[in-house]
Amino acid sequence: MAILKDVDKRLSGAVSHYWQTRTAQAEKQGASGQKDQGFRSAVTGGAQMDGFSEFVEDLILEAGLSKESVFRKKALELPGYFRPTKEWDILAVDNGQLVLAVELKSQVGPSFGNNFNNRTEEAMGSALDLWTAFREGTFRSATRPWLGYFFLLEDCPKSRTPVRVTEPHFAVFPEFKDASYAQRYEHFCRRIVLEGHYTVASFLMADAAGVEEADIRNRHPTCGLSRLLNHFLPMLRRTQERSSSYDFR
């Protein structure tokens, strides 16, 4: 696993690329005189997560899949059950079988509330759509694909500040009482794996100060980078070995 030797360096570079890309996009739109409202100008240009998608692609190739089996920039649509298609960030399709689908997401302040709800609802909906389509035989696959979720959250005082919850009728789970948005995302990533919606979810935090050499924080051992690395390659190899006995062409 040669790629794992440079994990810290690769992730630091991916986070630096993230912040540099956001800054460059915001400055470009500001100079053009067509700046989007608020912080949207830093996200409408895309490409912020390229460093992470390259890292995941290298892990897939390290697991033994061919370059032709990995899709990262195009042909990312998969059919759904509740909607025609869903575009993922990374796909692996080998021998006519869906092996892997990965979603890469991030969130930066100042508004965390509505975005948290949107992000979690989107992730749960995407998983439900894919697994229902799988059940209906859409992917012509006898083996369940590997489904991954990767989330980067800005590490800042507001993302770490406790947030009150409203309980007009029933009590929320104790772990959500006065939990920060960082803690909410931590619980979310842990539970979507626990409930079988995703095979692995990785949750990282980093602040904008680390543009040159990013400081990355893992939040929880069951949804951190260590779980991603420890389970990714062996699991993907087993999936590939099982799929090799089928011919869907």
N, C-alpha and C positions, 0 to 999 in steps of 0.2 A: 504494500500500500504506500507507494512512494509519495503520492499526493498528500497524504496525511502528515508528512514531515513538515510541510510548510503551511499548516492550517492557520496558525495565528497570523502569519504574514499575509496569507491570501485574504482572510477575513478583514484584516485591518485595511488592506488595499481596497476591498470591496466597499467598505464603509466610507473611506476617503473619496472614492469615486462617486458614491451616492451624494455626499454633501457638495462636492465640486460641481456635479452635474446640475443639481438643484440651483446652486448659485449662478451658474452660467446661463441657465434657462431663464431665470428671473431677470438677470441683467440684459439679456438679449431682447426679451419682450418689453422691458422698460425702455430700452433705446429705440425700439420700433414705434413707440407711441401707442401700442395696442396692449398695454399691460392688463392682464386679467385681474379681477377683484381679489383682494386679500392674498392668501398664500397659494391660490390656484395657479398663478403664473409659474410657480416652481415645479408643478407636477404635470401640466398639460403637454409638455414636450416629450415625456417618456424617457426611457433609457437609464433612469436612476438606479435600477436594480440589476443592470447588466453585469456588474462585478459578481454578484451573487449567482446569477444564472450561469455565468461562465464556470464558476466554482462547482455548481451542481452538475453541469454538463461533464466536467472533468471526472467527477465521481462516477457518473454513469459509464463513461468510457473506461475508467479504471476497473469497473465491475465486469467488463468484458463485452459490452454491447458495441456494435460498430457505429462509426460516425454517421452512416446513412440511416441508422435507426433513431437518431436523436433529432428532435425538432425544437429550435429555440427562438428563431426569428420569424418563421413563417409556417404555414400549415399547422396551426395550433388549435384548430377547432375540433371539438368532439361533439357528437350528437347527444342531446339530452332527452329526457322523458317528458318534462314539463315545459320545455322550450326547444326550439329547433337545434340550436348549437350553443356551446359555451367555449370561449377561448381561454386556454390555459397558458401558463408562462413557459412550461417545459413539458414535452411529451417524449416518450420512448415507445416506438411501435416496432416490434421485431417479429418476423415471420408471420405477418398479418395479425398479430396479437397485440393488444394494448398492454404494455408492461408497466408503464409509469406515467403519472400526471402530477405536476407540481404547481402550486400557487405561491407566488412571491408577493408579499404585501408590506406596506410600511405606513407609518403615521407620524406626522410632525405637528406640533402645536401651532397656534395657541388654543384651538378648539378641539377638545378630546371627546366630549360627551356624545354628540350626534354621530361623529365619525366612528366611535367605538361601536355603537349600535349597528351602523351600516356595515362595518367590517365583519362583525360577528355573524350578522344575519346573512350576509353574502357568502361567507365561508360555509355555514351550515346548509344553506340552500344549494350551493354548488355540489357538496358531498351527497346530499339527498338526490339531486338530479342525476349525478353520475351513477350512483349505486342502483337506483331504480332502472336506469337504462341498461346497466349491466345485467340486472335480474331478468330483463326482458330479452336478453340475447343480442343487444345492439352491437356489441363489440366482437361477436363470434368467438368469445373467449371462454375456455373452461377453467381458467385460473384467475382469481381475483387480482386486479392490477394493484400496484403499489401507489398509494395516494399520499402526497406530502404537502405540508403547509409550513411556510417560512414567514416569520413576521419580524420586522425591525421597528422598534419604537424609539422616538427621541427621548433621551435621558435628560430630563430637566425638572426643575422644582414642581411644575404644574402636573407632570405625569406621575410624580411621586407623592403628591398631596392627597390626603384622605378625602373621599367624596361621600357625602351623605346620600342615603337612599330614602325614598318615600314608600311607606308601608301602610296605605289606608285600609287595607282589608286583611292581608296575611303577611307574616314575617318572611323576610328573605333568608337565604341560607346564611349562617353566622359568618362565614368567611368573606361575604360581600359587604358586611357592615363596616363602614368607614374604610373601605379598601380603596387604594389609589387606582388610577387607570392602569398603571404598571401591574399591580396585583390582579386586577380584573383580567387583563390579557393573559397573565400567567395561569390563572385558574381556567380560562377558556381553552388555551392551548393544551393544557394537561387533560381536560375533560373530553375534548373532541377525539383524543387518542384513546382515553379510557372507555369511551362509549363506542369505539370502533368506526367513527366517521372518517378518521384519517389514520393512516398507518403510523406516521410520525409527524409531530409538529415541533418546530424549533422557534424559540422566542429569544431574541437578542435586543439589547438596549445599547445605544451609543449617542453621544452628544455631538453637537455641531462643531465643538472646539477641536475635535480630532481630525481636521481635514488632511493634515500631512501624515500623521501616524495615529490612527483612530484607537480609542480606548473602548473596548467592547465588554459588556457585562452579560453573562448568562444569568437567567433568573431562577430556574428551577431544574433540578437534576432530571426530572421526568419529561421536560419539554425544552431542554437546552441543547446546545450544539453537540455535547458528548453523546446524547442519545441518537442524534441524527447520524453521527459518524460511526457509532458502534453498531447500529442496526442497518444502515443504508446499504453498504456493500454486500454483506452476507445475505441479506434478504433479497436484494436484487439478483444476486447470483442464483439463489434458489429458485426465484421466479423464472429466470431465464432457463434453468435446467428443466423445470417442469414444462415450460412452453415448448421446448425443443421436441417433445414427443407428439405434438399436434401439428397438423398441416391444414391451415384454413384458406389456402390459396385455391 
